[in-house]
Amino acid sequence: MPAVGDIVEAAYVCYGLGQNAINVVHWRIQSQTGTGATMQEIANKLSTDWGALIKPLITASLTYRGAKVRIVSPVPTSVTLTTSGNGNGTVAGDPLPAQVAFVLSLRASGAPPRSRGRLYLPATGESSNDATTTPTAGYVTNVNALAADLLANKTVVGAGGNSVLMPCLFHRAPPQAFYQFTAAINRTSWGTQRRRSSINRNDVPAI
């Protein structure tokens, strides 16, 4: 069972245009009641919440497929799979190229210099791109909703008890450390994630 102090890694998987788009977020179990939530309960909650927030951001040519969730510290565990919250993106119109990504940067107070959490969001549609080739105000509003979720603790209600998870920046290299996210920075222009480029060989769906 997950325990207080464990670091949980969630790899959220979108697929479409021949490419996987995977975003990884770490969560620390801050507290629990009873025996706390199980890994499956945690995975389902994280995936359901992410699905609700990511689908309004991605092109209808992409599908949110679910998440791979595991404990990575102090003792790594096997992956728990979930498809909770899965479904197609809701941004209509032609998709932007697969490698075009909005870059969401997360900051953590007390983290070493240049430490940051950076998410390259999955490809969206042309209706999210305004006439000046920048993200539309509506798209940025939806990004802000996702960012708010990544700055707030999350309570997972389980059959045997509840677990409170804190989103954090996790340093995997010894000495391992975690830092609570305190701010999100939205860019005013598109970025690129070259590993998702259509010139690459098509990916096998990660989920």
Order of alpha helices (4+ residues) and beta strands (2+ residues): beta-beta-alpha-beta-beta-beta-beta-beta-beta-alpha-beta-beta-beta-beta
